[in-house]
Amino acid sequence: VQLQASGGGLVQAGGSLRLSCRAPRMITSVFSPLTMGWYRQAPGKQRELVAAITGARNTNYLDSVKGRFTISRDNSQKKVYLQMTSLEPEDTAVYYCNTDPPGQWGKGTLVTVSS
């Protein structure tokens, strides 16, 4: 099931963005227990898992974003969010939402952080 990410854009270093992801074709009873993740792929680099949230809302984060990014979910809306603060140029990447482990990749959203 493809997931649709949105909310990217151009922001200055130190700024904030909130990414959203929805699973319009997934029924709630299937979505709710899934572990969901936000991934990113910077130019010339491999895709990496940035943050994940289980059905029980346990979370884990890539070390470089701990304390700056927060993942959350709304099961009734079948949505996952990534609140990003204190953004750094190194956070520039295309961000994707997917299950963890990942299934089919949907369209990502570009985040560009200027210095």
Secondary structure by P-SEA (a helix, b strand, c coil): cbbbbcbbbbbcccbbbbbbbbcccccaaaaaacccbbbbbcccccccccccccccccccccccccccbbbbbbccccbbbbbbccccccccccccccccccccccbbbbbbbcc
